[in-house]
Amino acid sequence: MVAIVPMAVMQAQQLLGVNQSATPTPIESHDPDVDAAAQTIGRALFLRCFCADNNLSFDAQGKPQASAKTTDWTLAGINVQKVERKGPGEIELDGVRVAMRYATDRHEFDRDPQNDDKMRLTLADNGDAAAFTRELQAVFSTGIDRPLQRSMPDFWQHYFDPSMAWPQDALTGQQIVAFAGPPVAAGGAESEPTLTHRAEAGYTPLASHDRVTGTVQVRMVVDLEGKPRHIVIVQPLGYGLDARAVEAAAKFRFTPATIRGKPVASTVLMSQDFLLVSPPPH
């Protein structure tokens, strides 16, 4: 088909200095799904899968296509830096892993990009823009939203929502005593729980690399057998060290508290210090 330009229009174009031989400026085509993925750049994102791997592929429902190791949510952040289409059925996002560090003075988490820890995510794309948007929402959390919190272990869920009830267990229906100061006799001898075995928590590789130091505080209930239950974070540190502190705390053992000579369950506040020690000189 040949388009015919009326003579009057041609004369008007010549008067206006329009160059008939100039190549028309091509109209830029847009890729809606790439545009949608590009909206992740610059946002405070977390991987909902808590995946520890740096090269990941997701299906159209936002699920990892292969079994992936998981990590603590404080090590599951990502800064997306680049988005491009790699083929008709997939879009690639490149970025770096982000670790979260708790600022005790401001009572909030800071994002520490790990610029040497490169990440590459490949997302399936079936050409349905609405479905791809849902996939992005299934892969990423923007900030620490409620669905992300609900997928965390109990010790984190109770940190974000202290009013949340614990599932029924051996402590259900038991009296749980909180000692606030020196024990006071009440018709007989009282004693607080006594620590008999303490386990130390190890560092995560990223925390060791960034030389993170500080203290994690956890609260627990010591049951009638002196075993910790209902462990919850009270003061976090980040970099996966909180999970390490809880793992160690679960191995603590106590002589249980007593009232009138009988053992009772009681709450205990414990601290786990993370202090890097320089290696000895060779």
C-alpha positions in Angstrom: 0.0 0.0 0.0 1.3 3.5 -0.9 0.1 6.5 1.0 -0.7 9.5 -1.2 -0.1 12.9 0.3 -2.4 15.7 -1.0 -0.6 18.4 -3.0 -1.8 21.1 -0.6 -0.2 19.3 2.3 3.1 18.9 0.5 3.2 22.6 -0.3 2.5 23.4 3.4 5.3 21.1 4.5 7.7 22.8 2.1 6.8 26.2 3.4 7.4 25.0 7.0 10.8 23.6 6.1 9.8 19.9 6.5 12.4 17.6 5.1 10.5 15.0 3.1 13.6 12.7 2.9 14.2 12.6 6.6 13.8 9.2 8.3 10.7 9.2 10.6 11.5 8.9 14.3 10.6 5.4 15.3 8.0 5.1 18.0 9.5 3.5 21.1 7.7 0.2 21.9 7.1 -0.6 25.6 7.3 -4.0 27.3 4.6 -3.8 30.1 6.1 -6.6 32.1 9.7 -5.2 32.0 8.2 -1.9 33.0 6.5 -3.5 35.9 9.7 -5.3 37.0 11.6 -2.1 36.7 9.4 -0.6 39.4 11.3 -2.8 41.9 14.5 -0.8 41.4 15.2 1.4 44.4 12.7 -0.3 46.7 13.3 -1.9 50.1 12.7 -5.5 49.0 12.8 -8.9 50.7 12.6 -12.3 49.1 9.5 -14.0 50.5 11.1 -17.4 50.1 14.0 -16.3 52.4 16.2 -17.9 49.8 19.9 -18.1 50.6 21.0 -18.8 47.0 22.0 -15.9 44.8 20.9 -17.4 41.4 17.2 -18.1 41.5 14.5 -18.9 39.0 10.8 -18.5 39.8 7.7 -19.9 38.1 4.6 -17.9 37.1 3.2 -18.3 40.7 6.4 -16.7 42.2 7.7 -20.0 43.6 11.3 -21.0 43.3 11.6 -23.6 40.5 14.2 -25.7 42.5 14.6 -26.4 46.1 16.6 -23.6 47.6 18.3 -23.2 51.0 16.7 -20.6 53.3 18.1 -18.1 55.6 16.9 -15.6 58.2 14.8 -12.7 56.9 17.5 -10.3 58.0 19.7 -11.8 55.3 17.0 -12.1 52.6 17.0 -8.5 51.4 17.8 -7.5 47.8 18.5 -4.3 46.0 17.4 -4.7 42.3 19.7 -2.7 40.0 18.9 -3.8 36.5 15.9 -5.4 34.7 15.9 -6.8 31.2 14.1 -9.3 29.1 16.1 -12.4 28.3 13.6 -14.1 26.0 9.9 -14.4 25.3 9.2 -16.3 28.5 11.5 -14.8 31.1 12.7 -11.5 32.6 16.0 -11.2 34.5 16.6 -9.0 37.5 20.1 -8.3 38.7 21.1 -6.8 42.0 22.9 -7.3 45.3 22.0 -9.0 48.6 21.1 -6.8 51.5 21.7 -7.5 55.2 19.6 -5.9 57.9 21.3 -4.4 61.0 19.3 -3.2 64.0 20.1 0.3 65.3 19.5 0.2 69.0 19.5 4.0 69.3 16.7 4.4 66.8 15.0 1.1 67.3 14.8 0.4 63.6 16.5 -1.8 61.0 19.0 -0.4 58.5 19.8 -1.9 55.1 23.4 -2.8 54.4 23.9 -3.6 50.7 26.5 -6.4 50.1 27.9 -5.0 46.9 30.2 -8.0 46.3 27.3 -10.4 46.8 25.7 -10.3 43.4 22.2 -11.7 42.8 20.4 -12.8 39.6 16.7 -13.6 39.6 14.9 -15.1 36.5 11.1 -14.7 36.6 8.8 -16.6 34.3 6.6 -14.4 32.0 3.7 -15.8 30.1 2.7 -12.5 28.5 -0.2 -11.8 31.0 0.6 -8.4 32.6 -1.8 -8.9 35.5 -0.4 -12.4 36.2 3.2 -11.1 36.1 2.3 -8.3 38.6 0.9 -11.0 40.9 4.2 -13.0 40.4 6.2 -10.0 41.5 4.1 -9.6 44.6 4.6 -13.3 45.4 8.4 -13.1 45.0 9.0 -9.8 46.8 7.9 -8.1 49.9 8.2 -4.3 49.9 9.3 -3.7 53.5 8.4 -5.9 56.4 4.7 -6.5 55.6 2.3 -8.7 57.5 2.5 -11.7 55.2 6.3 -11.6 55.5 6.1 -11.5 59.3 3.6 -14.4 59.3 6.0 -16.6 57.4 8.8 -16.0 59.9 9.6 -18.4 62.8 7.7 -18.0 66.0 10.5 -16.1 67.8 10.3 -13.3 65.1 6.5 -13.4 64.9 6.2 -12.7 68.6 8.8 -9.9 68.3 6.6 -8.0 65.8 3.4 -8.9 67.5 3.9 -9.4 71.3 0.2 -9.9 71.9 0.0 -13.0 69.7 -0.9 -16.1 71.5 1.4 -19.1 71.6 0.1 -22.5 70.3 -1.0 -24.9 72.9 1.8 -26.9 74.4 3.1 -28.3 77.7 3.0 -24.8 79.2 -0.7 -24.3 78.4 -2.6 -23.7 81.6 0.5 -23.6 83.8 1.3 -20.8 86.2 4.3 -18.8 84.7 6.1 -16.7 87.2 8.0 -13.5 86.4 10.6 -12.6 88.9 11.0 -8.8 89.0 13.8 -8.3 91.6 15.0 -10.4 94.5 12.8 -13.3 95.5 10.5 -12.6 98.5 9.4 -15.4 100.8 5.7 -16.1 100.5 4.8 -18.9 102.9 8.0 -20.8 102.0 11.2 -20.6 100.1 11.3 -19.1 96.6 14.1 -19.3 94.1 14.7 -18.0 90.6 15.8 -20.4 87.8 19.5 -21.0 87.8 21.5 -21.5 84.6 23.4 -24.8 84.6 24.4 -25.1 80.9 25.0 -22.3 78.4 25.6 -22.7 74.7 27.4 -20.0 72.7 26.1 -18.7 69.3 28.3 -18.7 66.2 28.6 -16.0 63.6 27.0 -15.9 60.2 29.5 -15.5 57.3 28.1 -12.0 56.4 28.2 -10.8 60.0 31.8 -12.0 60.3 32.7 -10.3 57.0 31.2 -7.0 58.1 32.5 -7.4 61.6 29.1 -6.9 63.2 29.2 -6.7 67.0 26.5 -6.3 69.6 24.1 -8.1 71.9 20.9 -10.0 71.2 18.4 -10.3 74.1 15.9 -13.1 74.2 13.1 -13.9 76.6 12.1 -17.4 77.3 10.0 -19.5 79.6 11.9 -22.1 81.7 9.6 -25.1 82.2 9.4 -27.5 85.1 12.3 -29.5 83.7 14.5 -26.5 83.2 14.2 -26.5 79.4 13.6 -23.2 77.5 10.3 -22.7 75.7 8.5 -19.8 74.0 11.8 -18.1 73.0 11.3 -14.7 71.6 13.6 -11.9 70.4 13.5 -8.8 72.7 16.5 -6.8 71.3 17.6 -7.9 67.8 21.0 -7.3 66.1 20.4 -8.5 62.5 22.7 -10.2 60.0 21.1 -13.6 61.0 22.7 -13.4 64.4 19.3 -13.3 66.1 18.4 -16.7 64.8 21.8 -18.0 65.9 21.1 -16.6 69.4 17.8 -18.4 69.5 19.3 -21.7 68.4 21.9 -21.4 71.2 19.3 -20.4 73.8 17.2 -23.5 73.0 20.2 -25.5 74.2 20.4 -23.8 77.6 19.5 -25.8 80.7 18.3 -24.5 84.1 17.4 -25.6 87.5 13.8 -24.5 87.5 12.4 -21.8 89.7 10.6 -22.9 92.9 7.8 -21.6 95.0 7.1 -23.2 98.4 9.6 -25.9 97.4 7.8 -26.9 94.2 9.2 -26.2 90.7 7.3 -23.6 88.6 7.6 -22.3 85.1 9.2 -18.8 84.9 10.3 -16.2 82.5 14.0 -15.5 81.9 15.7 -12.7 80.0 19.1 -13.7 78.6 21.7 -11.9 76.6 24.0 -13.3 73.8 27.0 -11.2 73.1 28.6 -11.2 69.7 32.2 -9.9 70.0 34.6 -10.6 67.2 38.0 -11.7 68.5 41.1 -11.0 66.3 43.0 -14.1 65.4 46.4 -14.6 67.1 49.4 -13.5 65.1 51.2 -16.2 63.2 
